[in-house]
């Protein structure tokens, strides 16, 4: 019934604009759609900044009106969304947010280092630049907790922290534009039509991913590597890039960034191997895997020289202590993580008075690994509560104000965007099941594995972990949108 109504609206609208008085006006609107799209995206993003700009007199109905008007005009107008239009809208969404940063009361280059991890990356970048040592300070012991890829990137773009990281922030914004452009390309590959712009509109409005472009953290790079690997693993791209070194570059860079991103790239690489039976490609695959293993060995060998035993990351036990045990203890005793940390509650579990609170020596980290199986068995209910809360939070567009120095988006997109995209995401999953496509099933299983991997081994900082899944989320959302509008068109053409 609703689809027939929309079909009739479109038909009557076409008759209406055929009249001489409106034909010229509508033609001008069609010609100037780029400017109209820019106006819409600027208005909607500005509306999100109600904590920065005083627009509290407007309510959510106005926001919904703007969003609906934009989608309706695009639906009624017979003009395709081109590559240039997608890049324009995404570019405005990213760089306008960056411009709004300077509306802040005290914008400085330090704003980009708002996250706790940012300062660590900064010190590592400085030591790489000053003395070509991967340590917190020149002359100190080597640093093992994080691989060096992002610190090296930061060192290059800031000359070891001596320049403001604005150039790096601009590059990270371009990476997000590329990420969502890949989503649009993937949707076009499935079914090319003008309605593929709708998930891009929602991607422009939803602020979570864009927040992490404006801060010195490695996550945007990891999301870009995984999204690019997803694109390269499609049937057409496997044949096109089978002789290219791009897979080896992605594997090594993601390995030296963070383990969850390497896992994603590696799984998509395996997918491309399964789909390609070329003998030369198989030989190249073996060579690539051997080179990756060589990098693993060489990086782990640093620990041999310093600690006397090979270890890719001697601090993995301390990560688990922070991400799983500490959070579970907070649930168990009804305390905050900071309170648990201050009194050293997790370190008491080691039953060793000689270990200082918050000590991160490799021997201490190894002790946490030893007690982990028994801890999980004895505290399964609290660990489960911790995982349940993380899963619930990762599905919500929340906590976008955790880094207020780089601005806070807390406008009316919050529930409008979350509810609408979640419903259509679930519908998209249902549509995908009936496609009976190897590509779709494999992609879903890879992202499901990454979701479980991050939930089990990370389990904290849901907004930061969410951004890995946003490209795939909006792709599935786009599949549902395609189905809705294709159905409307079929009915309206009867």
N, C-alpha and C positions, 0 to 999 in steps of 0.2 A: 504494500500500500504506500509506504513512504517512498520507495524507489519510483513508483508511478507518478507520485506528486512531484518529485525532483525532475523527472523527465518532462512533465507538463510545464513546470516552471521554466526549464531551459528552452522549451519550444516557444512558449509565450514571450519569453525574454528576447529570443531571436526575432520574432515578429515585431516586437516593440522597437528594437534598435534598427529595423529595416526602414522605419519611417525617416523621412529626410531630415527632420529636425534633430533626431538623436544619432543618426548614422555617423555624422561627422564627429560628434563628441566622443562616441564610443571608439571610433577609429583612432582618435588622438590618445585615448586611454590605452588602447592596444599598443600604439607606437611607443608610448612613454611608460610602459609597465616596469621597466628597470627602475625608473625614478620612484614609481609608486611602491615597489617592493622595498627600496631603500627606506622610504618614509615609514612603511609599516614596521620594518625590523628595528629601526631607530626608536620608534614609539614604544614597541613592546619591551625592548631591553631597558629603555629609560624607566618604564613602569616598574620593572623589577627592582630598581634602585630607590625604593621609597624610604630607605634609611639614610640615603645620601642626598637625594633631591626631595624637596617638600612637595609631594604630589598626593598627600594623604586625603585631599578632598575628593579624589577619584576612588571609586570602589571596584570590586572585581568584575562588575557587570560591564564596565567600560573596557576593561582588559579583554573580556570574552567577546565583546562586540568587535574590537579591532581584529582579533584573531579570526573570528568567524567571517568578517567582511573580506579579509585577505583571501581566505580559502574559497569563499563564494565567488569572488571576482576571477580568481584563477580557474575555477571550475567552469564559469560561464564563458570566459574568453577563449576563442579558438586560436591559441598561440602556444606553441611548444616551449617547454623550459629547456633552454640550451645550456651547454657547458659553461658559457660565460655568465649566464644568469645565476647558476649554482655557486660559482666561485665568487661572484659579486656579493650575494647574500651572506655567504659564509665569511668573506673578508670583512664586511661591515660588522657582522656579529662579533668577530674577534678583536678587530682594531678599535672599534668604538668602545668596547669594554676597557681596553688598554688606555684609551684617551680619558675615560671617566675616572681612571685612577688619579689623575691630576686635579680632580675636583675634591679630592680628599683634603682634610684639614692640613696635614703635614706630610705630603708625599716626598719620599726620599728614596735613594737607591737601596737603602736598608729594608724598605718594605718588601722587596723581592726575596729577602732572606727570612721571612716571617716564620717558616716552619722550623721546628727544632732540628731536623736533619739537615736543613740548609746550611747551618753554621759548620757542620762536620764536612760537608762537601766543599765548602769554601776554604777551610784549613788544608784539606787534602789537595785542592787545586793550587793553593799557594806553595805548598812544599814541592809539588811537581814542577812548578814554574821556577822556583828559586834554586832548588838543588837537585831536581830530577829524582826525588825520593818519594815513594808512596808511603808517607807517614804523616801523623798529625802535625808534627813540626820537624824541621830539618835536624838531623842528628839523632832523632828518637827512634825507637824500634819500629819495624815495618807494621803497616796497618793491614789487618786481615778481614775485618768484619764486612766490608763492602768491596766488590770488584771495582776496578779503576775506570771503567768506560765513561761514566758521567762526570767524574772528577776531572778526567782529561779533557772532556768537551768544555766544561766550565773554565778550566785553566786556559784553553785556547781562546775562548770568546771574551774573557775578562783579563787576559794577561796575568793569570795567577791571582785574580781578585783585585788587581790594581785599578781596573775600570769597572764602572757600574754594569750590571748584567743585562742592560736593556736590549742589546743586540741578541743575546741568547733568548730573552723573553719573546722578542719578535719572531725568532726562528721557531720557538715552541708554539706560538700562535699559528704560524704557517703549517706546522705539523698537524695541528688539530683541523685546520682547513682541509689538508690533504686527507686526513682520516675520514671525515664526513663526506668528502668528495668521492672516496673509494666506496662508501656505502651507497651513494647515488649511482655510481657506475655498476655496482653489483645488482642494484634494483633494475637498472636499464637493461642489463644482460638477461635478467629474468623475464621482463616484459617492458618494452620501451613505451612509455606514455607520459603525458604531462603531469600526472598525479603523483609521480615519484618525488615531486618537490615537497609534498606535505610532511613526510618524516624529517626532511631537512629543515623545514620551518620550526618544528618542535625541537630538533637538535640545536638550532640557533638560540632558542628561548631558554631551554634547560641549562642552568649555569654550571653544573658540577664539573664537567670536563674542562670548561673554559677557565674555571678557577685555578686549576693546576698548570695552566699555561703561564700564569702570571707569578709563578713562584719557583724558586730554585729547588727543584726536585726531579728525580729521574723518571717519574712514572709516565709522562707524556711520550717520552722516547720509547719506552717499553710497549705502550699501547700502539704506537705507530709501527713498530717492528712486527707485532703480532697481526695487526690489521693488514699490513702489506703482505705478510706471509699468507694470510687468508685469501687475499686477492690473487697472489701468484700461484696458489694451489688449485685454482679453477682450471677446468679442462683446457680452455683456450690458451691460458697463460703458461701452463706447464710446457706445452709444445714450443711456445714463443721464447721462453727463457731457460730451456733445458741446457743450453751451452753457456749460459751466463754465470759469472761468479757471484751473482747477487745473493743466492742462497747461502753460500759460504760466508759472505759478509754479514748477513742477518744472523746466522747461527753464532758467529764469534762475538759480534757486538752485543747480542742479547745475553749470551753466556757471561760476558763481562759487565752486565748491567744488573740483572736480578734473576733469580732462578725461575720464578713463575713465568717471566716473559720468555726465557729460553725454552721452557717446557712447551709454551704455545707455538713458538716458531718451529721447534723440533717436530711436534706432532703434525703441523701443516706440511712440513717437509716430507714426513713419512707418507702423508696423503698423496703428495705429488709423485712420490716414488711408486706407490701402488698403481697410479693411473698411467704411468709411462713404462712401456716394455722395451724401450730402445736400449740395446746393449751398451752403447757408448755412454748413455745417461747413467746406467747402473755402475759402470766403472768410475765415472765421475763422482757418483754418490759415495762409493767406497772411499775414494780419495778425500772427499769432503769430511766424512766421518772420522777418518784417521787424523786429519788436520785439527778437527775440533778436539779429539782426544789428546792430541799433542798440547794444545792450549790448556786443557784441563790439567794435564800432568805438570806442565811448566809452572802454572799458577800454584798448584798444590805443593810443588817442590820448594817454594819459598818457605813454607812451614817446616820442611825438613831441615833447611839451613838454620832456622831460628829455634824451633822447638824439638828438633831431633826426630820427628816423624812426619810422614807425608799426610797432608790434610788440606782439602780444597777450602774448607772454612772451619777453623778450630772453634768458632764461636757459635755454632749452630745450636748447641744446648742452651746457651744464654738467650737466643732468640725465642726458643720454645718456652723458656721460663717467663719471658716478658709477655709473649703472645697468648699462651695457654694457661700456664700454672698461675701466674699473677692474676689474670682476669678471673679464673675459677675461684681462687682464694678470696677475691673481692666479693664474689657472689656468696661464697660460703659464710663469710663473717659479716656481710652487710656493710662493707666498708668501700671506700673509693680506692682505685688503683694507687693513687698517690699516698694514701694512708698505709696501704699494704707495703708499699715500697719504703716508706719512711721508717717503719718499725722492723723491716726485714723479715716479714712473715714467711716468704718463700724460702729464704736462706736458712731458716730454722729447720726446714724439712730435710736439709742435708745432714743434720745432727753432727755438726763439726764446728766447735767453738773457735777454731783457728781461722775459719773463713770469714772475712770481713763482709759486712752488709754491702751489697751492690758490687762486689768484686767480679771482674769479668776475665779472670785468668783462664786460659784454656782448660786447666785441670778442674776448675770450678764448673765450667760449661759442660765438661764431660760427666761430672757428677750429676748434673741435672738430667742428662740423657739416661744415666743409669737408673735414676729413681722414677723416670717417666712412666714405664709400664705399670708399676704398682700404684703410682699416683692416679692414673687414669681409671684403674679398676676400683680403687677405694673412693673416688670422687666423681664417678660417672654422671651422677645427676647434676652436679654443679657444672661440670664440663659441658654437658648437654644444654644446660640453660645458657651458658656463654655462647655456644654455637647457634642456638635458636635466636638469641638476641642479634647476633651478627647477621644472620640470614635475613631477619626482619628488617634490619637497618639498611642492608645493601639494596633492598628493593624500594627504598624511599629516597626521594630527593631531599635529604635533610643535611643539616650541619654545614651548609655552604658559607656560614659566617665564622668558621673556626679560625680563619686567618683574616681578621678585620683590617689589617694594614693594607691588604690588597683589595679592599672593598667587599661589601656584603650584599649579596642579592637575596632579598627575602620578600619579594613581591607576590602578587596573586597567582603567579605561575605555579606556586607550590602544590596546591591540590588540583587545580585545573589540569595542569600538565601531567601530574603523576597518575591521576585517575584515568584520564583519557588514554594515555600511552600504555598503561598497564593492561587495560581491558583489550586494546587492540593488539598488544603483544601476545596475550593469551590466544586471541583469535588467530593471529599469524602462526603460532605454533600448531594450532589445529589444522590450518591450511597446509602447512609444510608436511604434516604427516601423510596427507593424501597425494602429495606430489610424487611420491615413490622415486625420489632422486637420490643417487649415491652421494652427490655433492652435499645436498642439504642435510642428510642424515649424518654424514661424517663430520661436517662443520658443527652440527649441534652436539655431537658426542665430544668433540674436542673442547668446546666452550663449557660443556657440563663438567668435563674432567678438570678444567682450569678452575671452575667455580668450587668444586669439592676440594681441590688442592689448596686454594687460598683459604677456604673456610677452615680446613683442618690445621694447616701449618701457619697461617697468619692470624685470621680471626679477629683483627682489630682494625680501627680506622676505616670504617665501612665506606665513607665517601671516596677516599683515596683508592680503595680496592675496586669500587664500583666502576671506575672509568674504563677499566679494561674491557668491560662487557657492554658499554654504551654503544659502540658501533654495531655490534651484532644485535643488540636490543632494538635499535632504530631500523635495522634491516628487516627484522621479523615484523616489526610494527608496519614497515612499508609494504610487506607482502599482504597484510590484512587490508591496508588502504587500497592497494591495487585491486584486490578482489571486490571490495565495496563499490568502487567507481566503475569497474568493468561491468559489474552487474547492473548498475544504474544506467550505463550507456546502452547496454543491450535492451533493457526494458524501454528506455526512451526512444529507441530507434524502431520499435515495433509499429 
